[in-house]
Structure formats: structure tokens, C-alpha cells
Amino acid sequence: EIDPADETEDLDLCQLAGDIEEDEAQEGVEERRVDNEADNEEGWVDERGSMSSGEVVDLERRVMPARRVLTKLRKVTHAVKNSSMKLLPRWREICKDNGLPIRVMPRDVKTRWNSTYDMLKFAIKY
């Protein structure tokens, strides 16, 4: 049975994300594969396939806080990078005030396997 609260959380997450993916696609952030080979998924197993629908719903509920954090970080990265007149100068000032090197948070790009890790590592440091 689907919990209405879960549907609300999904909707909230979509609203929070806004149109980040659409903007990134327009900017050409997503890389196109040079070759047409499918990703090598050898050895990878989608564990949800062996779970009951209740277990999948429970899993989705439990990972929602992490999904929200990732979405917020993506939104911050997108906002700073695309607002050179307001947010970027303020970001540089904050970095300087805190004795941090002036860097912009790496973007989380679907086609780069480690970009989520890089974004999280940066967020923890900054």
C-alpha cells in the first residue's frame, strides 16, 4: 500500500529540485557518450528486485533525507554557478572570510561516476 506521505515527499523533492536538470541540459552539462555502447553493468544487481513492495516503500522512506540533502546541494551549486552578479561574489567573500580557498562546488553530473562524491566532499569541507 502506498503511503500518501511518501507521495508528498516525492512531490516536495521535485519542487525543491525545480528545473535544475532542464537548465543543465540546456547548458550542455550532461556529456554525450562518444560511443554507443551500453554501460557495463556486469556484476551489479538491483537489490530492490528481490524486495517486497513494502520493503521498497520503506527503503524509499529511509533514503529520503539523503535525497533531500543531495537535491539542496545541487540547487546551491546551480544557483551560485548561474548567478555571477549576486551569489558568486558573496560566495567568494564567505570563502575568504573563513580562510578557505576560493572554489566553486563541483557539480553533480549523471555521466561522471564520482561527481556526487566530489560534491559531498566539497560540501563537508566548506
Contacts in CASP RR format, 6 or more apart in sequence:
PFRMAT RR
TARGET T0000
AUTHOR 0000-0000-0000
METHOD contacts of the structure
MODEL  1
EIDPADETEDLDLCQLAGDIEEDEAQEGVEERRVDNEADNEEGWVDERGS
MSSGEVVDLERRVMPARRVLTKLRKVTHAVKNSSMKLLPRWREICKDNGL
PIRVMPRDVKTRWNSTYDMLKFAIKY
2 57 0 8 1.000
3 57 0 8 1.000
3 61 0 8 1.000
6 57 0 8 1.000
6 60 0 8 1.000
6 61 0 8 1.000
9 61 0 8 1.000
9 64 0 8 1.000
13 64 0 8 1.000
13 67 0 8 1.000
13 68 0 8 1.000
13 71 0 8 1.000
16 68 0 8 1.000
16 71 0 8 1.000
16 72 0 8 1.000
16 75 0 8 1.000
17 71 0 8 1.000
17 74 0 8 1.000
17 75 0 8 1.000
18 75 0 8 1.000
20 74 0 8 1.000
20 75 0 8 1.000
20 78 0 8 1.000
23 78 0 8 1.000
23 82 0 8 1.000
24 30 0 8 1.000
24 78 0 8 1.000
24 107 0 8 1.000
24 109 0 8 1.000
29 107 0 8 1.000
29 109 0 8 1.000
30 109 0 8 1.000
30 110 0 8 1.000
30 111 0 8 1.000
31 109 0 8 1.000
31 111 0 8 1.000
31 112 0 8 1.000
33 111 0 8 1.000
48 56 0 8 1.000
48 59 0 8 1.000
51 59 0 8 1.000
70 108 0 8 1.000
70 116 0 8 1.000
70 119 0 8 1.000
70 120 0 8 1.000
73 105 0 8 1.000
73 108 0 8 1.000
73 119 0 8 1.000
73 120 0 8 1.000
73 123 0 8 1.000
74 107 0 8 1.000
74 108 0 8 1.000
74 119 0 8 1.000
76 105 0 8 1.000
77 104 0 8 1.000
77 105 0 8 1.000
77 106 0 8 1.000
77 107 0 8 1.000
77 108 0 8 1.000
77 119 0 8 1.000
78 107 0 8 1.000
79 87 0 8 1.000
80 87 0 8 1.000
80 88 0 8 1.000
80 91 0 8 1.000
80 104 0 8 1.000
80 105 0 8 1.000
81 88 0 8 1.000
81 104 0 8 1.000
81 107 0 8 1.000
88 104 0 8 1.000
91 104 0 8 1.000
92 102 0 8 1.000
95 101 0 8 1.000
95 102 0 8 1.000
95 103 0 8 1.000
95 126 0 8 1.000
96 102 0 8 1.000
100 125 0 8 1.000
100 126 0 8 1.000
103 122 0 8 1.000
103 126 0 8 1.000
105 119 0 8 1.000
105 122 0 8 1.000
105 123 0 8 1.000
105 126 0 8 1.000
106 115 0 8 1.000
106 118 0 8 1.000
106 119 0 8 1.000
106 122 0 8 1.000
107 115 0 8 1.000
107 119 0 8 1.000
108 115 0 8 1.000
108 116 0 8 1.000
108 119 0 8 1.000
109 115 0 8 1.000
END
